[in-house]
Amino acid sequence: MLRGLTTVSFYADDLDEAAAWYTELLGIAPYYRHEVGGVPAYVEFRIGDFLHELGFINRAYAPPGIGEGNDRATTYWAVDDVHAAYQRLLDLGATSYQEPIERGPGFVTASVRDPFGNVLGVMFNQHYLDTVASVGAATPLTEAVSGIR
């Protein structure tokens, strides 16, 4: 049924600001931008070994109640060093949601709330690295598709 991660969608009031902040964090610009009536409605990055999509939707298009109350899920992105990634996120203006914690051998997680209110998780996951090695995706293709449309 679930075949894999396709897109993680976050919401932001100011998409230009969100795109700039994530461009600084990721080191690449969004590859796709969409406007409605001259107003930014969506921006998207392709990142990582499998070119997962990280999208930002103008909060004006959010379903009713989203972002209210407790967060229900956290998407974790693979990183090589959780402590370094967590600190970089804090240095860029994110706030701590959960400090780095070892979940078991080969699994360390941390999460922050980005400046736009979204929870962003980072994880060192040995299983992820083993999977990347087994499918031969060790060379990220992100830069090949990072041009802005």
C-alpha positions in Angstrom: 0.0 0.0 0.0 2.5 2.7 1.1 5.3 2.6 -1.5 7.5 5.4 -0.1 7.8 9.0 0.7 6.8 11.3 -2.2 6.3 14.8 -0.9 6.4 16.4 2.5 4.2 19.5 2.5 4.6 22.4 5.0 2.7 25.6 5.2 4.0 29.2 5.5 2.5 32.6 5.5 5.4 34.0 3.5 6.6 31.6 0.8 9.4 33.9 -0.4 10.8 33.9 3.2 10.3 30.2 3.6 12.0 29.5 0.3 14.9 31.8 1.2 15.3 30.1 4.7 15.3 26.6 3.2 17.6 27.6 0.4 20.1 28.7 3.0 19.6 25.4 5.0 19.7 23.1 2.0 22.2 24.9 -0.2 19.9 24.7 -3.2 17.1 26.8 -4.6 13.6 25.4 -5.2 13.2 23.7 -8.5 9.5 24.6 -8.8 7.4 27.7 -8.0 3.7 28.3 -8.6 1.8 31.5 -8.3 -1.9 32.2 -8.3 -2.9 35.7 -9.3 0.7 36.9 -8.9 0.9 35.6 -5.3 3.2 32.7 -4.4 1.1 29.6 -3.8 3.7 26.7 -3.7 7.4 26.2 -3.9 9.2 22.8 -4.0 12.7 21.4 -3.4 14.0 18.0 -4.4 16.5 16.8 -1.9 18.6 13.9 -0.8 19.6 10.5 -2.2 16.2 9.7 -3.5 15.2 13.3 -4.6 12.3 13.5 -2.1 10.1 16.5 -2.5 9.8 19.1 0.2 7.0 21.5 -0.6 5.7 24.7 1.0 2.1 25.7 0.5 0.8 29.2 1.1 -1.1 28.9 4.4 -4.1 30.5 2.7 -4.7 27.1 1.1 -4.4 25.1 4.3 -7.3 22.9 5.4 -9.3 24.2 8.4 -7.6 23.5 11.7 -4.2 22.5 10.4 -1.4 23.6 12.7 -3.8 24.0 15.6 -3.3 21.9 18.7 -0.7 19.2 19.1 1.4 18.1 16.1 0.4 14.6 15.1 3.4 13.4 13.0 7.0 14.3 12.4 8.8 13.6 9.1 12.4 12.8 9.7 15.1 13.5 7.1 18.3 11.4 7.0 21.4 13.3 8.1 25.0 12.1 8.7 25.3 13.9 12.0 22.2 14.7 14.0 23.9 16.9 16.5 25.5 19.1 13.8 22.3 19.3 11.8 20.2 20.2 14.9 22.7 22.9 15.8 22.7 24.3 12.2 18.9 24.5 12.3 19.0 26.3 15.6 21.7 28.7 14.3 19.4 29.5 11.3 16.5 30.5 13.6 14.6 27.3 14.3 13.6 26.5 17.8 14.1 23.2 19.6 11.2 20.8 19.5 13.1 17.8 20.8 16.8 17.7 21.5 18.9 14.9 20.0 18.2 11.5 21.6 19.5 8.0 20.9 16.5 5.8 20.1 18.6 2.6 19.8 21.7 1.3 18.1 22.1 3.2 14.8 19.1 5.5 15.4 19.4 9.1 16.7 16.7 11.7 16.2 16.1 15.4 16.9 13.4 17.9 15.8 12.9 21.6 15.6 10.1 24.0 14.8 11.1 26.1 11.7 10.5 29.8 11.7 7.1 29.1 10.0 5.8 26.8 12.7 6.4 23.4 11.0 8.1 20.5 12.8 11.2 19.3 11.0 12.9 16.1 12.1 16.4 14.9 11.4 17.6 11.4 12.0 20.7 9.3 11.7 19.3 5.9 10.6 21.7 3.0 9.8 18.9 1.2 8.0 18.5 4.2 5.6 22.3 4.1 4.8 22.1 0.3 4.3 19.2 0.8 1.9 21.0 3.6 0.0 24.0 1.4 -0.4 22.0 -1.6 -1.6 20.2 0.3 -4.4 23.3 2.2 -5.5 21.9 5.7 -4.8 25.0 6.8 -2.9 25.5 9.8 -5.2 22.9 12.5 -4.6 21.3 13.8 -7.8 19.9 16.9 -6.1 22.1 19.4 -7.9 21.1 18.0 -11.3 17.5 19.1 -10.8 17.9 22.1 -8.6 17.3 24.7 -11.3 14.3 27.0 -10.8 11.4 26.7 -13.2 
